[in-house]
Amino acid sequence: MSLIVHQFPCLSDNYGYLLHDPVSGETVAIDTPDATEYLAQAAQRGWTITQIWNTHWHPDHAGGNEAIKAQTGCMIVAPAAEAARIAGIDRTVVQDDVVMIGAQEAKVIDVGGHTLGHIAYVLPDMAFVGDSVFALGCGRMFEGTPSQFWASLSRIKALAPETQLYCAHEYTASNAGFAVHADPDNDALADYAAEVTAKRARGEPTVPTPLSRELATNPFLRADDPAMQQRWGGGDAVATFAALRAAKDNFR
């Protein structure tokens, strides 16, 4: 029996994720933006949170750790590089470590850039990527460098194309506006942007998103494309990514 992903909105624009294994009965909270909502969502399904997998230290990702642990006794897994800033950790992990939900393995990959120690959790057909990459976007570069962030995005680009990316925020409509500005001749992107507008008008989520679609349309994942490099003046992928990220930071 396959894993179940329960997705729900919380805070102003976060998505919460509960990953449940029907065989073992284990339930993993992917990040903890809102402890009360996570506990309520688990209780509604008759699930008990047994683990928390944190992607990075920001309060809208790790702020509910202690409250959930106090109620459930769950184990908290978090990136080693950010251990000093995350509460209640039981185990720290780094690139290529493996975490388990029942008999199912998830591989840890380093996706630092938004924060220095940001990690993602990768299963055979899904990845929980936090704020490293979004549908049609990527996280703001608060702590990392362009070369670090591009290396991180390259690890995501190398995942199986059918991988579903579970991003942590509903930012796609805003990201689409910049993406079309950044890559105006991309027909696949134009179609995607129109679909996003329609989905949001109906109140529907735009994530998860398949990596294959992001590879064709997300400007930040296309910084190694010669046409993007020519348009944005970058002589290589890192310079092009840096130019795109700076432009997005100031885009209105």
C-alpha positions, 0 to 999 in steps of 0.5 A, a space after each residue: 500500500 502506498 504512502 498517503 499525502 494529506 495537504 492542507 492550507 495553513 497560516 496565510 499562504 503555507 501548505 501543511 503536509 502529513 505523510 502517512 504510511 497505512 502499513 506501519 501507521 506512522 505519520 510524518 509532519 513535513 515542517 510545522 508552520 501551525 501546530 494546532 492545525 497539524 494536530 487537528 488535521 491528523 486527529 480528523 484522520 485518526 492519525 498520530 504524528 510520529 515524526 517531524 521532518 524539518 526542511 529549514 529553520 524559519 518559524 513558518 517551518 519549524 515553529 510548531 515543533 515543540 507543541 507537536 512533540 509535547 502532545 505526541 512524543 514524536 521524533 524530530 529530524 532536522 538539517 544538521 547545519 541549522 540545528 542551533 536554530 530548530 527546537 526539539 531535535 532528536 536527529 540531524 541529517 545531511 546530504 545523502 542520509 536516509 530517513 524512514 517512514 515505516 519501511 519506506 525510505 526518503 533520501 535527504 538532499 542539500 538544497 541550501 540557498 534560501 537558508 544555508 542548511 535547507 534540505 529536501 526529503 526525496 521519495 521515489 515519486 515525490 519530494 518535499 522541497 520546502 522553500 528551495 523551489 516553488 511552482 514557477 519560482 524558487 525561494 528568496 536567497 536570504 542566506 546563500 550565494 548564487 553558486 550554492 543555490 544553483 548547485 541546489 537547484 541542479 540537484 533538484 533538476 537531476 531527480 526523476 522527471 515524474 517527481 511531484 514537488 511538494 512546495 511549502 507555499 501557494 506563490 504560483 500566481 505571483 511567480 507566474 507573472 515574473 516567469 512570463 516577464 523573464 521568459 516571454 517566448 515560452 509557449 509552455 509557460 504561457 499555457 501553464 500561467 493561464 492554467 494557474 490563473 484559472 485554478 486560483 480563480 476557483 480556489 484550487 491549489 497549484 501544488 504539487 507540481 511535476 518536475 518535468 513541467 518545472 524543467 520546461 517553464 520555471 525560469 530559475 531551473 532554466 538558468 543553464 539554457 542558452 536562450 535564458 543566458 542570452 536574455 539575462 546577460 549571464 555568461 553561465 548558469 550561476 550568473 544567469 540565476 543570480 540575475 534572475 533572482 535579483 530581478 525577481 526580488 525587485 519585480 512588481 
